[in-house]
Amino acid sequence: MASSIRIFSYICLLVVIYACVEVTHAQEEEEVEAPEEGKYYKNLANYLRLLTRQRYGRRSAPDYGSRTQYRYAPPYPQDIVHTLDMDGDGKISPYELGRIL
C-alpha cells in the first residue's frame, strides 16, 4: 500500500515538472546577408550616437512646459490665452494657432 502511494506521488511529481518545463522548439535562423547586417549596425550606431551626443550652449527655445523651473515670472505674458484667443471661448484652437504661426 505504501509503495503504491509512493509510486503514484512520483508519477504526479513527474507530471507537474513536465507541465512546468517550457518546451522550446528549434527555430530556423534566417540567413542575413553581410551587407544588410553591416548597414543595420551602422544605422544603429549612428542613431545611438545622435541620442548620446553632448549638447553645448543654450537650447534654441526654453522649455515652457513646467513653470517650476523659473525663479521669476516666465518670459511670456500670463494672459497669453486671452491675447491669442480670437473667438473668445477661453481656448486656443489649432486654427487660431495656425493663423498666428
Backbone hydrogen bonds, N-H to C=O, Kabsch-Sander energy under -0.5 kcal/mol:
donor,donor_aa,acceptor,acceptor_aa,energy
5,I,1,M,-1.6
6,R,2,A,-2.0
7,I,3,S,-2.4
8,F,4,S,-2.2
9,S,5,I,-2.4
10,Y,6,R,-2.1
11,I,7,I,-2.2
12,C,8,F,-2.4
13,L,9,S,-2.3
14,L,10,Y,-2.4
15,V,11,I,-2.2
16,V,12,C,-2.3
17,I,13,L,-2.5
18,Y,14,L,-2.6
19,A,15,V,-2.1
20,C,16,V,-1.8
21,V,17,I,-1.6
24,T,22,E,-0.6
32,V,30,E,-0.7
37,E,33,E,-2.1
38,G,34,A,-2.6
39,K,35,P,-2.3
40,Y,36,E,-2.2
41,Y,37,E,-2.4
42,K,38,G,-2.1
43,N,39,K,-2.4
44,L,40,Y,-2.4
45,A,41,Y,-2.4
46,N,42,K,-2.1
47,Y,43,N,-2.3
48,L,44,L,-2.5
49,R,45,A,-2.2
50,L,46,N,-2.0
51,L,47,Y,-2.0
52,T,48,L,-2.0
53,R,49,R,-0.5
53,R,50,L,-0.5
56,Y,54,Q,-0.5
64,Y,62,P,-0.9
67,R,65,G,-0.5
69,Q,66,S,-0.7
70,Y,67,R,-0.9
80,I,77,P,-0.9
83,T,79,D,-1.6
84,L,80,I,-1.9
85,D,81,V,-1.8
86,M,84,L,-0.6
93,S,91,K,-0.7
97,L,93,S,-2.2
98,G,94,P,-2.4
99,R,95,Y,-1.7
100,I,96,E,-1.2
101,L,97,L,-3.0
